[in-house]
Amino acid sequence: MNQFAILCLDNNPISIEQLRKELTPFASRFDLHTADSFEDATAALDYCSEQKQVVALVIASHHESFNGADFLIQLDKTPHTQSARKILISCGQDIQAILSAVNDGRLDHCLTKPLQDNLVRQTAQKELTTFILENDKENLLIYSQILDQQRLLRAHIDQKMRSYREGFITEQHRLSDQELAQQVTDALFGFFADKDETRACRTYSADHLLTKEGEENRFLWFITKGEVALYKKDETGVQREVVRYTQGNIVGGMSFVTGEPSFSTALTLTATEVIKLDREVFAKVMHSNTTLLPLFTNLLLRHFNRRLQRSITTKLELQKTLESLETAQLQLIEREKMAMLGQLIAGVAHELNNPVAAILRGTETLTEKIQTLVEAPHSAPNHQSIAILTSALVSKPRSTAAERELVKAVDEHIGNRRITKKLVKLGLDNQPEWIERARDQDTQLFEELEQLENYQLAGATLRSINVCAQRIADLVKSLKGYARGDDERFHTTDIHEGIEDTLVIFENKLKMHNVEKCYAELPPVRCLPTGLQQVWTNLISNAIDAFPEKGQLTITTQQASKYGKPWAVVSIEDNGHGIPEHLQQQIFELNFTTKKEGNFGLGIGLSVCQQIVHQHGGHIEVASEQGKYTRMSVWLPLGHS
């Protein structure tokens, strides 16, 4: 027995049989009851009430000797029929009274005989869809095959995103760092209270090593009591303390999320209680409690944000960066991209961290050297010092091996390796005047070279700052392109730009793998740019999830002819485990996924991709061989669509 029922009332047996035939497609989810009298109809309703079956739709006939309209209006008085949708089939009599009842909301729909083919089925589908949207919001997708799929899908997505926003944006942002951390640790303690096979809850003594800079980290630590210090090696190899973490903080978060080597070394300073999670246990914990994922994501984002605040000292630049990230985040929320928010934010934070740290180091060095030059006797710059400064601004650093070979060759003519190294470093090894002074062992030479070294280092530092600043600008530009607004209008654009913007967003996850791009000359394509960018995002994300240890992503574009029309074809291929042939058509179905445990999402990625491509008049083709590859080819028509 189904949860909901449909009742048809008509005193004409032929009409009843016609109604039953048209309503048969709904029988998989709705029990169908028929009655040829008001007494039988009342008995059917009583039966539904006894079986605790809610009546979703009542269709009643109305003519001079059979008052179906009054029967429908009376349904509002019974609890298990109050929410039922009501359709009246009239023979054309009392039409004004019936229309008045419809307009007053006492009836939902009125059909007049003679009925067109499939009109009852179409009207019933519409009314049943409305009923399900109001009365079974948690199970919308199970009705998508028999009811209005587009309305149900849109409502499902809106409901999921609204629920996630309410939890992620509203509730957690009102919590202090301490309150948020306490909720996460309480939830974790609750999970491990009865069963802790991996000894996740443990206590470390002082000087216990958690992470080591440059080495692989497979764990995430929540500090519940005690103190941990993070250390980072400077340019000379000296290990320096950079920050201390106490209760409520996360250790190893960046390397745990990105899979990259640890950025710093973490040591316990006191006896420290932690919750230690590997990736497998972490996935189980997150799946055990639907409220824990937004809590953890928010806590992790705050953790990364603190790192950014410590690294970026210029308030204006920090604000611009955060605005760019917030813009990208809002677009992800609007277009089902929330599923990968944590990964994207982690990647962006990591990509920004290195150039910002280099800029900060460079400004310190530059400040020191400028002070040295200003305070030095005879500090006025001459032609040679300006030339060295200018050269350092544009020249690329020379490898250590090449510089060593050059020093060895030049020193054969000078005989003073200390002087030779400075001449080579300053690019003066090919100037006869300086070579001659070095041979003559000019007593002022070494002091002059040291002064020129300050100019050279100042120029090189400025160049490094410029390169790092450009890297930040490029990343922010790509984020802005990725997060541009979608006005749902078609534009003529180069689809390669959207693919490149998407690859920049995934750069942190792709750097350990190989990406090959084979772009053909394509004319501009008339499309919805943001819609297609969602397609590239989903397909590339799926390819990355399928990667083996050494992944190969191949993106190919070409112009092809099919059905006598020109097409632009974008193929995204990975060398992953492949998709079994019997599943290749199922992957586009709602709520179907082959992703491994631990990947959060709505389960509708490929279905949405297919709808977007269909909206462009195109289609998606799948080619895959288990253990070898999967290739998703998007066909988009060229010219006006």
C-alpha positions as CSV (number, residue, x, y, z in Angstrom):
1,M,0.0,0.0,0.0
2,N,1.3,3.4,-0.9
3,Q,1.3,6.4,1.4
4,F,-1.1,8.4,-0.7
5,A,-4.3,7.6,-2.7
6,I,-6.4,8.9,-5.6
7,L,-10.2,8.7,-5.6
8,C,-12.3,8.9,-8.8
9,L,-16.1,9.4,-8.5
10,D,-18.4,9.0,-11.5
11,N,-21.8,7.2,-11.8
12,N,-20.9,6.2,-15.4
13,P,-19.0,2.9,-15.6
14,I,-17.5,3.8,-19.0
15,S,-16.2,7.2,-17.6
16,I,-14.8,5.4,-14.6
17,E,-12.8,3.0,-16.8
18,Q,-11.5,5.9,-18.9
19,L,-10.3,7.7,-15.8
20,R,-8.6,4.6,-14.5
21,K,-6.8,4.1,-17.8
22,E,-5.5,7.7,-17.8
23,L,-4.4,7.6,-14.2
24,T,-2.6,4.3,-14.4
25,P,0.9,5.9,-14.9
26,F,0.6,7.2,-11.3
27,A,-0.2,3.8,-9.8
28,S,3.4,3.1,-8.8
29,R,3.2,5.8,-6.1
30,F,-0.5,6.4,-5.5
31,D,-3.2,3.8,-4.8
32,L,-6.2,4.3,-7.1
33,H,-9.8,3.9,-5.7
34,T,-12.9,4.3,-7.9
35,A,-16.6,4.7,-6.9
36,D,-19.8,5.0,-8.9
37,S,-21.9,6.5,-6.0
38,F,-21.5,8.9,-3.1
39,E,-22.0,6.0,-0.7
40,D,-19.1,4.0,-2.3
41,A,-16.9,7.1,-2.3
42,T,-17.5,7.8,1.4
43,A,-16.7,4.1,2.1
44,A,-13.5,4.4,0.1
45,L,-12.5,7.5,2.1
46,D,-13.3,5.7,5.4
47,Y,-11.1,2.8,4.3
48,C,-8.2,5.2,3.6
49,S,-8.7,6.8,7.0
50,E,-8.6,3.4,8.7
51,Q,-5.4,2.5,6.8
52,K,-3.9,5.9,7.7
53,Q,-3.6,6.6,4.0
54,V,-3.8,10.3,3.0
55,V,-5.9,11.2,0.0
56,A,-3.9,13.2,-2.4
57,L,-6.4,13.8,-5.2
58,V,-10.1,13.4,-5.7
59,I,-11.7,13.6,-9.2
60,A,-15.5,13.9,-9.3
61,S,-18.0,14.1,-12.1
62,H,-20.8,16.7,-12.0
63,H,-24.1,16.9,-13.8
64,E,-27.8,17.6,-13.2
65,S,-28.5,14.4,-11.2
66,F,-25.0,14.0,-9.7
67,N,-23.7,16.8,-7.5
68,G,-20.0,16.1,-7.6
69,A,-19.1,19.7,-6.8
70,D,-20.7,19.6,-3.4
71,F,-19.0,16.3,-2.6
72,L,-15.6,17.9,-3.3
73,I,-16.3,21.0,-1.2
74,Q,-17.3,18.8,1.8
75,L,-13.8,17.2,1.8
76,D,-12.4,20.2,3.7
77,K,-14.3,19.0,6.8
78,T,-12.4,15.6,7.1
79,P,-8.8,15.6,8.4
80,H,-7.4,13.0,6.1
81,T,-8.9,14.7,3.0
82,Q,-8.3,18.4,3.9
83,S,-5.1,18.6,1.9
84,A,-6.4,16.7,-1.1
85,R,-6.4,18.4,-4.5
86,K,-9.9,18.6,-6.0
87,I,-10.7,18.3,-9.8
88,L,-14.2,18.6,-11.0
89,I,-15.3,17.2,-14.4
90,S,-18.5,19.0,-15.5
91,C,-21.0,18.5,-18.3
92,G,-21.3,22.2,-18.7
93,Q,-24.2,22.8,-16.3
94,D,-24.0,25.3,-13.5
95,I,-20.7,26.5,-15.0
96,Q,-20.8,29.9,-13.3
97,A,-21.3,28.4,-9.9
98,I,-18.5,25.9,-10.5
99,L,-16.1,28.6,-11.7
100,S,-16.9,30.7,-8.6
101,A,-16.0,27.7,-6.4
102,V,-12.7,27.4,-8.2
103,N,-11.9,31.1,-7.9
104,D,-12.8,31.0,-4.2
105,G,-10.3,28.2,-3.7
106,R,-12.9,25.6,-2.8
107,L,-12.0,23.6,-5.9
108,D,-8.6,23.4,-7.5
109,H,-9.4,22.6,-11.1
110,C,-12.5,22.3,-13.4
111,L,-12.6,20.3,-16.6
112,T,-15.6,20.5,-19.0
113,K,-16.7,17.6,-21.2
114,P,-16.0,16.5,-23.9
115,L,-12.5,15.9,-22.6
116,Q,-9.4,16.1,-24.9
117,D,-7.1,13.1,-24.9
118,N,-4.7,12.9,-21.9
119,L,-6.2,16.1,-20.5
120,V,-7.2,14.3,-17.2
121,R,-3.7,12.8,-16.9
122,Q,-1.9,16.1,-17.5
123,T,-4.2,17.9,-15.0
124,A,-3.8,15.2,-12.4
125,Q,0.0,15.3,-12.9
126,K,0.0,19.1,-12.2
127,E,-2.2,18.8,-9.1
128,L,-0.4,15.8,-7.7
129,T,2.9,17.6,-8.1
130,T,1.5,20.5,-6.1
131,F,0.3,18.1,-3.4
132,I,3.7,16.4,-3.1
133,L,5.5,19.7,-2.9
134,E,3.3,20.7,0.0
135,N,3.1,17.3,1.8
136,D,6.1,15.1,1.2
137,K,9.1,17.6,0.9
138,E,11.6,15.1,2.1
139,N,11.1,12.6,-0.7
140,L,10.5,14.8,-3.8
141,L,12.9,12.9,-6.1
142,I,11.1,9.5,-5.8
143,Y,8.1,11.0,-7.7
144,S,10.2,12.6,-10.5
145,Q,9.6,9.8,-13.0
146,I,5.8,10.2,-12.9
147,L,5.2,13.8,-11.9
148,D,6.6,17.2,-13.1
149,Q,10.3,16.4,-12.9
150,Q,11.5,20.0,-13.4
151,R,9.3,21.4,-10.6
152,L,10.4,18.7,-8.2
153,L,14.1,19.0,-9.1
154,R,14.0,22.8,-8.6
155,A,12.2,22.4,-5.3
156,H,14.6,19.7,-4.2
157,I,17.7,21.9,-4.9
158,D,16.1,25.0,-3.3
159,Q,15.3,23.0,-0.2
160,K,18.8,21.4,0.1
161,M,20.5,24.8,-0.4
162,R,18.2,26.6,2.0
163,S,18.8,24.0,4.6
164,Y,22.5,24.1,4.1
165,R,22.6,28.0,4.1
166,E,20.5,28.1,7.3
167,G,22.9,25.8,9.1
168,F,26.1,27.0,7.5
169,I,25.6,30.7,7.1
170,T,23.1,31.7,9.8
171,E,23.6,29.4,12.8
172,Q,27.4,28.9,12.8
173,H,28.2,32.5,12.1
174,R,26.5,33.5,15.3
175,L,28.8,31.3,17.3
176,S,32.1,32.4,18.8
177,D,35.2,30.4,17.9
178,Q,35.1,28.7,21.3
179,E,31.4,27.8,21.0
180,L,31.8,26.4,17.5
181,A,34.9,24.4,18.5
182,Q,33.1,23.0,21.5
183,Q,30.1,21.9,19.4
184,V,32.5,20.0,17.0
185,T,34.4,18.3,19.8
186,D,31.2,17.4,21.7
187,A,29.9,15.8,18.5
188,L,33.2,13.9,18.0
189,F,33.2,12.7,21.6
190,G,29.6,11.5,21.2
191,F,30.6,9.5,18.1
192,F,33.5,7.8,19.9
193,A,31.7,7.3,23.2
194,D,30.7,3.7,22.6
195,K,33.2,2.6,20.1
196,D,36.8,3.9,19.5
197,E,38.6,1.2,17.5
198,T,41.2,3.6,16.2
199,R,41.9,5.2,19.6
200,A,41.0,8.6,18.1
201,C,40.7,10.1,21.6
202,R,44.1,10.1,23.1
203,T,46.6,12.0,25.3
204,Y,50.2,12.9,24.2
205,S,53.0,13.9,26.5
206,A,55.1,17.0,26.0
207,D,57.4,17.2,22.9
208,H,55.3,14.7,20.9
209,L,55.6,15.2,17.2
210,L,52.3,15.6,15.3
211,T,53.4,16.9,11.9
212,K,56.8,17.4,10.3
213,E,57.4,20.1,7.8
214,G,57.7,18.8,4.2
215,E,56.5,15.3,5.0
216,E,53.2,13.6,4.3
217,N,50.4,14.1,6.8
218,R,47.4,11.7,6.9
219,F,45.8,12.9,10.1
220,L,43.7,15.8,11.5
221,W,44.0,16.7,15.2
222,F,41.4,18.5,17.3
223,I,43.0,19.9,20.4
224,T,40.7,19.4,23.4
225,K,43.2,20.2,26.1
226,G,46.8,21.4,26.2
227,E,49.1,23.4,23.9
228,V,50.8,22.8,20.6
229,A,53.4,25.0,18.9
230,L,54.0,25.2,15.1
231,Y,57.5,25.7,13.8
232,K,58.8,26.8,10.4
233,K,62.3,26.8,9.0
234,D,63.6,30.1,7.7
235,E,66.0,30.6,4.7
236,T,69.0,29.6,6.8
237,G,67.3,26.3,8.0
238,V,66.8,27.5,11.5
239,Q,63.5,26.3,12.9
240,R,61.4,29.1,14.4
241,E,58.1,29.1,16.3
242,V,55.3,30.8,14.3
243,V,52.2,30.2,16.3
244,R,50.7,28.3,19.3
245,Y,47.4,26.5,19.4
246,T,45.3,25.6,22.4
247,Q,41.9,24.1,23.1
248,G,39.5,24.2,20.1
249,N,42.2,24.6,17.4
250,I,43.0,22.3,14.5
251,V,46.4,20.9,13.7
252,G,47.2,19.6,10.3
253,G,44.1,21.0,8.6
254,M,45.7,22.4,5.5
255,S,47.8,19.3,4.6
256,F,44.9,17.0,5.6
257,V,42.5,18.7,3.2
258,T,44.9,19.2,0.2
259,G,47.0,16.1,0.5
260,E,50.2,18.1,0.2
261,P,53.2,17.9,2.5
262,S,52.9,19.5,5.9
263,F,53.5,23.3,5.9
264,S,55.0,23.3,9.4
265,T,56.2,21.1,12.2
266,A,53.8,20.7,15.1
267,L,55.0,19.7,18.7
268,T,53.0,19.4,21.9
269,L,54.3,21.8,24.6
270,T,52.4,20.2,27.5
271,A,50.4,17.0,28.1
272,T,47.8,17.4,25.3
273,E,44.5,15.7,24.8
274,V,43.5,15.4,21.1
275,I,41.0,13.7,18.8
276,K,43.0,12.2,16.0
277,L,41.2,11.3,12.7
278,D,42.5,9.7,9.5
279,R,40.5,10.2,6.3
280,E,38.5,7.0,6.5
281,V,37.4,7.7,10.1
282,F,36.8,11.3,9.2
283,A,34.4,10.3,6.4
284,K,32.5,8.0,8.7
285,V,32.1,10.7,11.4
286,M,30.8,13.3,8.9
287,H,28.3,10.8,7.5
288,S,27.1,9.9,11.0
289,N,25.7,13.4,11.8
290,T,24.3,15.7,9.1
291,T,24.9,18.8,11.3
292,L,28.6,18.0,11.8
293,L,29.7,18.8,8.2
294,P,28.7,22.4,8.2
295,L,30.1,22.8,11.7
296,F,33.4,21.4,10.7
297,T,33.5,23.3,7.4
298,N,32.9,26.6,9.3
299,L,35.5,25.7,11.8
300,L,38.0,24.8,9.1
301,L,37.3,28.0,7.2
302,R,37.9,30.1,10.3
303,H,41.1,28.2,10.9
304,F,42.3,29.0,7.3
305,N,41.1,32.6,7.7
306,R,43.3,33.1,10.8
307,R,46.3,31.9,8.8
308,L,45.5,34.4,6.1
309,Q,45.2,37.2,8.6
310,R,48.6,36.4,10.1
311,S,50.1,36.3,6.6
312,I,48.6,39.3,4.9
313,T,49.4,42.5,6.8
314,T,47.9,45.0,4.4
315,K,44.3,45.4,5.4
316,L,43.1,46.6,1.9
317,E,44.6,43.6,0.1
318,L,43.1,41.2,2.7
319,Q,39.7,42.8,2.2
320,K,39.9,42.5,-1.6
321,T,40.9,38.9,-1.4
322,L,38.1,38.0,1.0
323,E,35.6,39.8,-1.2
324,S,36.8,37.7,-4.1
325,L,36.5,34.5,-2.1
326,E,33.0,35.5,-0.8
327,T,31.9,36.3,-4.4
328,A,33.0,32.9,-5.5
329,Q,31.4,31.2,-2.5
330,L,28.0,32.9,-3.2
331,Q,28.1,31.7,-6.8
332,L,28.9,28.1,-5.5
333,I,25.9,28.3,-3.2
334,E,23.6,29.5,-6.0
335,R,24.7,26.7,-8.4
336,E,25.1,23.5,-6.5
337,K,28.8,24.1,-6.2
338,M,28.6,24.1,-2.4
339,A,29.5,20.4,-2.6
340,M,33.1,21.3,-3.2
341,L,33.4,24.6,-1.2
342,G,35.7,23.2,1.5
343,Q,38.2,21.9,-1.2
344,L,38.2,25.1,-3.2
345,I,38.7,27.4,-0.2
346,A,41.5,25.2,1.0
347,G,43.2,25.3,-2.4
348,V,42.8,29.1,-2.7
349,A,44.2,29.7,0.8
350,H,47.2,27.5,0.1
351,E,47.9,29.1,-3.3
352,L,47.7,32.6,-1.7
353,N,49.9,31.6,1.3
354,N,53.2,31.1,-0.5
355,P,53.3,34.4,-2.6
356,V,52.0,36.4,0.3
357,A,54.7,35.0,2.6
358,A,57.3,35.7,-0.1
359,I,56.1,39.3,-0.4
360,L,56.4,39.8,3.4
361,R,59.9,38.3,3.4
362,G,60.8,40.5,0.5
363,T,59.6,43.7,2.1
364,E,61.6,43.0,5.2
365,T,64.7,42.4,3.1
366,L,64.2,45.4,1.0
367,T,63.6,47.7,4.0
368,E,66.9,46.4,5.5
369,K,68.9,46.9,2.3
370,I,67.5,50.4,1.7
371,Q,68.5,51.4,5.2
372,T,72.0,50.0,4.7
373,L,72.4,51.9,1.4
374,V,71.1,55.2,2.9
375,E,73.4,55.0,5.9
376,A,76.5,53.8,4.0
377,P,79.3,56.4,3.5
378,H,79.5,57.7,-0.1
379,S,76.0,56.1,-0.6
380,A,75.0,58.2,-3.6
381,P,74.3,55.7,-6.4
382,N,76.5,55.8,-9.5
383,H,76.1,54.5,-13.0
384,Q,77.4,51.0,-12.1
385,S,75.1,50.6,-9.1
386,I,72.0,51.7,-11.1
387,A,72.9,49.3,-13.8
388,I,73.2,46.4,-11.4
389,L,69.9,47.3,-9.7
390,T,68.2,47.5,-13.1
391,S,69.6,44.2,-14.3
392,A,68.5,42.4,-11.1
393,L,64.9,43.7,-11.7
394,V,64.6,41.9,-15.0
395,S,67.0,39.0,-15.0
396,K,66.0,35.5,-14.0
397,P,67.9,33.8,-11.1
398,R,70.8,31.6,-12.2
399,S,70.9,28.0,-11.1
400,T,73.4,27.1,-8.4
401,A,75.2,24.6,-10.6
402,A,75.6,27.1,-13.5
403,E,76.9,29.8,-11.1
404,R,79.4,27.4,-9.6
405,E,80.8,26.5,-13.0
406,L,81.1,30.1,-14.0
407,V,82.9,31.0,-10.7
408,K,85.4,28.1,-11.3
409,A,86.1,29.4,-14.9
410,V,86.6,33.0,-13.9
411,D,88.7,32.3,-10.9
412,E,91.4,30.7,-13.1
413,H,92.1,34.3,-14.3
414,I,91.8,36.0,-10.9
415,G,93.0,33.6,-8.2
416,N,90.7,35.0,-5.4
417,R,87.6,32.8,-5.1
418,R,85.9,35.2,-2.7
419,I,86.2,38.1,-5.0
420,T,85.3,36.0,-8.0
421,K,82.0,34.8,-6.5
422,K,80.9,38.4,-5.9
423,L,81.9,39.4,-9.5
424,V,79.9,36.5,-11.0
425,K,76.9,37.2,-8.8
426,L,76.9,40.9,-9.8
427,G,77.4,40.0,-13.5
428,L,80.8,41.9,-13.6
429,D,82.8,38.9,-14.6
430,N,82.9,39.9,-18.3
431,Q,84.0,43.5,-17.7
432,P,87.8,43.9,-18.1
433,E,88.0,46.9,-15.7
434,W,86.8,44.8,-12.7
435,I,88.8,41.7,-13.7
436,E,92.0,43.8,-13.8
437,R,91.3,45.3,-10.4
438,A,90.7,41.9,-9.0
439,R,94.0,40.7,-10.4
440,D,95.8,43.7,-8.9
441,Q,94.2,42.9,-5.5
442,D,92.7,46.4,-5.2
443,T,92.2,47.0,-1.5
444,Q,89.0,48.9,-2.1
445,L,87.5,46.3,-4.4
446,F,85.9,44.0,-1.8
447,E,84.2,46.9,0.0
448,E,82.8,48.3,-3.3
449,L,81.5,44.9,-4.4
450,E,79.8,44.4,-1.0
451,Q,78.1,47.8,-1.6
452,L,77.0,46.8,-5.1
453,E,75.7,43.5,-3.7
454,N,73.2,45.6,-1.7
455,Y,71.9,47.2,-4.9
456,Q,71.7,43.7,-6.6
457,L,69.8,42.2,-3.7
458,A,67.4,45.2,-3.6
459,G,66.6,44.7,-7.3
460,A,66.2,41.0,-7.0
461,T,63.9,41.4,-4.0
462,L,61.7,43.9,-6.0
463,R,61.5,41.4,-8.8
464,S,60.4,38.7,-6.5
465,I,57.8,40.9,-4.9
466,N,56.5,41.8,-8.4
467,V,56.3,38.1,-9.5
468,C,54.4,37.1,-6.3
469,A,52.0,40.0,-6.6
470,Q,51.2,39.1,-10.2
471,R,50.5,35.5,-9.0
472,I,48.0,36.8,-6.5
473,A,46.4,39.0,-9.1
474,D,46.1,36.1,-11.6
475,L,44.5,33.9,-9.0
476,V,42.0,36.6,-7.9
477,K,41.2,37.4,-11.6
478,S,40.4,33.7,-12.2
479,L,38.2,33.6,-9.1
480,K,36.3,36.7,-10.3
481,G,35.9,35.1,-13.8
482,Y,34.7,31.9,-12.2
483,A,32.2,33.7,-9.9
484,R,30.7,36.1,-12.5
485,G,27.0,36.6,-12.2
486,D,24.6,34.5,-14.3
487,D,21.9,36.7,-15.9
488,E,20.5,33.5,-17.7
489,R,20.9,35.1,-21.1
490,F,22.8,33.6,-24.1
491,H,26.1,35.2,-25.1
492,T,28.6,34.5,-27.8
493,T,31.9,33.6,-26.1
494,D,35.1,31.6,-26.3
495,I,34.4,28.3,-24.3
496,H,38.2,27.9,-23.8
497,E,38.1,30.8,-21.4
498,G,35.6,29.1,-19.1
499,I,37.6,25.9,-19.2
500,E,40.8,27.7,-18.2
501,D,39.1,29.6,-15.4
502,T,37.8,26.3,-14.0
503,L,41.3,24.7,-14.2
504,V,42.8,27.6,-12.2
505,I,40.3,26.9,-9.4
506,F,41.3,23.2,-9.4
507,E,45.0,24.0,-9.7
508,N,45.9,23.0,-6.2
509,K,44.3,19.5,-6.7
510,L,45.8,19.1,-10.1
511,K,49.4,20.1,-9.4
512,M,50.3,16.5,-8.3
513,H,48.9,15.2,-11.6
514,N,49.4,15.8,-15.3
515,V,47.0,18.0,-17.4
516,E,47.1,17.9,-21.2
517,K,45.1,20.4,-23.2
518,C,44.6,19.9,-26.9
519,Y,42.6,23.0,-28.1
520,A,41.4,23.3,-31.6
521,E,40.5,26.6,-33.4
522,L,36.8,27.0,-32.6
523,P,34.4,29.9,-33.5
524,P,32.7,31.6,-30.6
525,V,29.8,29.6,-29.2
526,R,26.4,31.1,-28.3
527,C,25.8,29.8,-24.7
528,L,25.1,30.5,-21.1
529,P,28.8,31.0,-19.9
530,T,28.1,30.4,-16.2
531,G,25.9,27.4,-17.0
532,L,28.7,25.8,-19.0
533,Q,31.2,26.6,-16.3
534,Q,29.1,24.5,-14.0
535,V,29.3,21.7,-16.5
536,W,33.1,21.9,-16.7
537,T,33.3,22.1,-12.9
538,N,31.3,18.9,-12.4
539,L,33.1,16.9,-15.1
540,I,36.6,18.0,-14.0
541,S,35.8,17.3,-10.3
542,N,34.5,13.9,-11.2
543,A,37.6,13.1,-13.2
544,I,39.8,14.2,-10.2
545,D,37.8,12.0,-7.9
546,A,38.5,9.0,-10.2
547,F,42.3,9.6,-10.5
548,P,44.7,6.9,-9.5
549,E,47.9,7.9,-7.7
550,K,49.3,9.5,-10.8
551,G,46.4,11.1,-12.6
552,Q,46.2,12.1,-16.3
553,L,43.6,14.7,-17.3
554,T,43.2,15.3,-21.0
555,I,40.9,18.1,-22.3
556,T,40.3,18.1,-26.0
557,T,38.3,20.5,-28.1
558,Q,37.4,20.0,-31.8
559,Q,34.9,21.0,-34.4
560,A,32.8,18.1,-35.8
561,S,29.9,17.5,-38.1
562,K,26.9,15.4,-37.1
563,Y,23.3,15.2,-38.4
564,G,24.4,17.6,-41.1
565,K,25.2,20.3,-38.6
566,P,28.5,21.8,-37.2
567,W,29.3,21.1,-33.5
568,A,31.9,22.1,-30.9
569,V,33.0,19.0,-29.0
570,V,34.7,19.3,-25.6
571,S,36.1,16.0,-24.3
572,I,37.3,15.6,-20.7
573,E,39.1,12.3,-20.1
574,D,40.7,10.8,-17.0
575,N,42.8,7.6,-16.6
576,G,40.8,6.5,-13.6
577,H,39.1,3.2,-12.7
578,G,36.4,3.7,-15.4
579,I,32.6,3.1,-15.3
580,P,31.1,-0.4,-15.9
581,E,29.1,-0.5,-19.1
582,H,25.8,-1.4,-17.3
583,L,26.1,1.8,-15.2
584,Q,27.0,4.3,-18.0
585,Q,23.4,5.3,-18.6
586,Q,22.5,5.4,-14.9
587,I,25.0,8.0,-14.1
588,F,22.7,10.7,-15.4
589,E,19.8,9.6,-13.2
590,L,18.8,11.7,-10.1
591,N,20.5,10.7,-6.8
592,F,22.7,8.1,-8.5
593,T,26.5,8.3,-7.7
594,T,29.6,6.2,-8.1
595,K,31.7,8.5,-5.8
596,K,33.5,7.0,-2.9
597,E,32.4,7.6,0.6
598,G,33.4,11.0,2.0
599,N,32.5,13.2,-1.0
600,F,29.6,15.6,0.0
601,G,27.0,16.5,-2.7
602,L,23.4,16.5,-3.7
603,G,23.7,13.5,-6.0
604,I,22.4,15.4,-9.0
605,G,25.7,16.7,-10.6
606,L,25.6,14.8,-13.9
607,S,21.8,15.1,-14.1
608,V,22.1,18.9,-13.9
609,C,25.0,18.9,-16.4
610,Q,22.8,17.0,-18.9
611,Q,19.9,19.5,-18.4
612,I,22.3,22.4,-19.0
613,V,23.7,20.9,-22.1
614,H,20.2,20.0,-23.4
615,Q,19.2,23.6,-22.8
616,H,21.9,24.5,-25.3
617,G,20.5,22.0,-27.8
618,G,23.4,19.6,-27.2
619,H,24.1,16.3,-25.6
620,I,26.7,14.4,-23.5
621,E,28.4,11.2,-24.7
622,V,30.1,8.7,-22.4
623,A,33.0,6.4,-23.3
624,S,34.7,4.3,-20.6
625,E,36.7,1.1,-20.1
626,Q,37.1,-0.3,-16.6
627,G,40.6,0.1,-15.2
628,K,41.7,2.4,-18.1
629,Y,39.8,5.6,-18.7
630,T,36.5,7.6,-18.8
631,R,35.8,10.2,-21.4
632,M,32.9,12.6,-21.2
633,S,32.2,14.4,-24.5
634,V,30.0,17.5,-24.5
635,W,28.5,18.3,-27.9
636,L,27.4,21.9,-28.4
637,P,25.8,23.2,-31.7
638,L,27.6,26.0,-33.5
639,G,25.7,29.0,-34.8
640,H,22.5,30.3,-33.4
641,S,20.5,28.0,-31.2
